[in-house]
Amino acid sequence: MRTTPAFLSATALLLAGCASHTVAPPAVVTGRAVPKPLPTPTSTSAPAAGIPEIESVPKDPASLAELWAGALKARAEGHHDEALRLWEIVWRANPGYEGVAGRLEEEYRVRGLDAFARGHTAEAVELWEKALRIDPEDHKTQAYLSHARAQETRLGEIPTGGSAPD
């Protein structure tokens, strides 16, 4: 896996539980370029060109194959929200389909790292919880979640308001 200093810094800060530093989002995560900070999952925007809108969760193999191919195409074209949306549909229809569980778990984990690096700890926690619903035994995500929750606790203990000590 190719990593950048920004990704290593974000990971090191996460594992160290350091709340006082801000790190730029990773430029490369798990071998894929991240052109900009990733928005939250399940976008409400229109599907990418050439990918149909889905009203219901199909169960037939041909429809699942079409959705799977559409998700891979969307991701390859940089439409990460659309890829996530389609993988979520495939997951709801058949959690064992192809590698959908691994793709979803990875996407939630990476988005959680991005959110954490941007200082959005609550969003990161939510994403990592989704990842653990898919793979409850993922020790890496468990560690990220544990450190993020510890950080939330520490931040909650910091007094707000009032004046600084003399």
N, C-alpha and C positions, 0 to 999 in steps of 0.2 A: 504494500500500500504506500503510495506516495503522499507525503504530508508536507505542509508548509509551516514555517515558523508561527504564523498566526494560529493555525489549527493546534499546533503543539502547545502554544501559550494558552489557548482557551481550554484545552484539555487539562493542562497542568493546573490552571487556576481552579477549574471545576473540582479536580481531585484534591486540591489543597484546601478547597472551601474558602477561597479568598474572595471577599465581597468588595474590596476597595479598589479593584483594578477593572478597567474596561478594555476589552480586546476586540479588534475588528473581526467581522465574520470570516470564517475560513475561506480561503481562495480555492482550495481543493480538499474535498472530503471523500474518502473511500474511492478515489480515482475518478471522480466526476467533478467537472468545473461547476462552481456555484456563481453565476453571473451577478447576482444581487441578493440581498437578504431574502430568504424564503418567507412568503406570507403564510398565515395560518392555514391548516388543511381544510379541505372541503370548500373550495371556492364557490362563490355564487355567480361568478362570471360565466359568460357563454362558453361552450366547448370550443376547443381549437378547431381551426378549419379542417374539414374532412373527417371529423369525429362526431358521430351522431349524439344528440341529447338522449338520455336514458330516463324514461318515466318510471319503469318498474324494474325489479331484479329478475333477469331471465335465468332460467335453469338449464336450458338445452345446451348441449356441447358446442354447437355451431355459434350460438350467440356469445357464449363465454370466450370462445377462441377469438371472435371478432373484438370483443372488449379487451382481451389480453393484448392482442396485436395493436389495438388503438392506444393502449396505455404505453406500450413500448415505443410506439411512434411518437406519441406526445412527449415522452421523456427525452427521446433522442433529439427532438426539435426544441427542447428547452421549456416546454409547457408542463412544469412540474406539478402545478395544481391540478391540471387536467389528468395527468397520469395518476396522481393520488386518488382523484375522484373515481376513475375507472377501476383502479385496483380495489378500492373500497367496495364497489359494486360487485366485482368478481368475488371478493372475500365473503360478502353477505350471501351470495348465491352458493359458493362452494369454497370453504376455507382451505381445502386441500388441493385446490386447482394449481397446477404447474408450480411456480415458485412464488405465488402471490403472498403467502405469509411472510416469507423472507423479504420481499420487496417492501411490503407495508411496514414491517418492523424496522427495516433499515431507514426508510423515509421518515418515520416518526422519530427515530433516534437521532438522525442527522438534523432534522428540523429542531429537535430539542436542544442539541448542541448550539445551533445557530441562535435560537432564542436566548439561551443562557449567555452566550457571548455578547449579545446585545443588551444584557441586563434585564431580560424579561423572564425572571425566575418562575413565576406562576405559569406562564405559557410553556416553559420547558418542562415543568412538573407534569402538566396535563398531557403533553406529547409523549413523555417517557412512560406515563401510566398507560397510554394507548398501546405503546410498543410492548409493554409487559402483559397486556391482555392477550396479545398474539403469542408471545414467547415468555411465559412467566419465569423461565429458568435462565434468561439472559443476564449473566452476572455483570457485564459491563453496564447495561442499562440500569440494573439494580443499584450499582455503585453511583452512577450519575444522579439517580433519583434520591438516594440517601444523602448525598452531599448537598444537593439543591434544597432538600427539606431542612437540613441542618442550617444552611445559609438563611433560609426564610425565618427559622427560629431565632438565629442570631440577630437578624435585621429587626425582628419584632421586639427584641429586648433593648434596642437602641432608643433612648428617650427622644421624643420629638417636642418641638416648641420650647418655650422658656429661653432663658439667656445662658450664655456661655459662662463657665466658672471664672472667677476673678483671678 
